[in-house]
Amino acid sequence: MNNHWLLVVPLLLLAHHAMAAKPVEQERLAARELNGREVYVQTCAMCHANGVGGAPRPGRPDDWVERSRNGTAELLVSVLRGKGAMPPKGGNASLTRAEAYVALDFMLNGAK
């Protein structure tokens, strides 16, 4: 029997795992190339610009105080999964995690 498969299969599994696990730093670099304001305008502004249904508004720190208590990571989870009246990904099923991150960052910091 040919034993080279005993070496090839683990290497293929390792390569697949390495490609599937996207390091956080790579995600942050990809996010920097995106424009948070553009993502916000395209996906989030419809509700967040005017606080529809209690949506927190960009540039209004008082709107974010309670929501921010558990940190940005928890806010990102809310964006991706939905919360209250907000559907997952703001209703944009094609929204990537990186796009959600830059839009959230814009709403928290960039709209000042």
N, C-alpha and C positions, 0 to 999 in steps of 0.2 A: 504494500500500500504506500502511496505517495504521502509523506509526512509534511510536505511544504505547506499544506493547508492549515496545519497546526500553528504555523507562524503567521500566515496571511490573514486568517480570520480575526485574531486578536488585533492585528495592526489596522485592519479595516474598521473594526469596532472603535478603536481608539481615535482614528481619524474622523469617523462620523460623530463621536461624542465631542471632539474638539471643535468641529464646525458648528454643531448644534448649540453649544454653550457659548453665547455671545457675551464676552466680558462687559461689565458695566462701563468701563472706560471707552470701549469702542462705541457703545451706545451714546455716551455723552458726546463723543466727537461727531458722530452722525447727527445728533440733535443740534449741534452748533451750526451745521450747514443749513438747517431748516430755519425758517423765519417764523417765530412764535406769533407775531402779529398777523401774518398771512393765514396761519392755521386757525387762529382765533376768529378772524373775520369770516373764513369759509365755514367753520364748524360751530363755533361757540357763541358768537356775537348775537345771534338771533334771540337767545334767551338772556345771556349774561350782560349784554349792553344796558338793558333796562331792568334787570332783576326780575324777569318773568318767573313766577312761581317761587319767589324767594331765592333765585339764583344769585350768588355773590357777584358783585360788579368789579371789574378791573379798576385799579387805582383807588379803591375805597377800602382802606385797611380795616375799618370797623366791620365790613361784611365778611372778612376772612378770619377774624380773631378766633372765634369758636372752632371753625373748621380747621384751622392751622395748628391747634393744640397738639395733635398727634403727629405733626410733621408732614413734610412734602410727600414722602413715600405713601403715606396713608391717603393723602389727597389724590395722588395718582391712581391708587387702587379704586377710589370712588369714581374717577373719570372713566377708567377702563370697565368697571363693572356696573356703573350707574348708581345713583343714589337719589332717594326721594322721587321727585317728578322727572329727574334727568335720566334718560335712557343710557345704556352702556355706550361709551365713546361719543356721547352727545348726539346719538342717532346716526353717526357716520360709521358704518360697519367697517369701512376700509381704513379708518384712522389707525396709524401704527402707534406703538408705545412711545417711540421717539417723538412723533408729532404731538401726541397727548402731553408729553413732558414739556416740550417747548411752548405749547399753548398755555399750559398751567404756569410755567415760569413767566410768561408774558403777563398773565393776569395777576400774578403775585408781585412781580417786580418791574416789568417793562412798561407798564401803562402809566407810570408816574409822570 
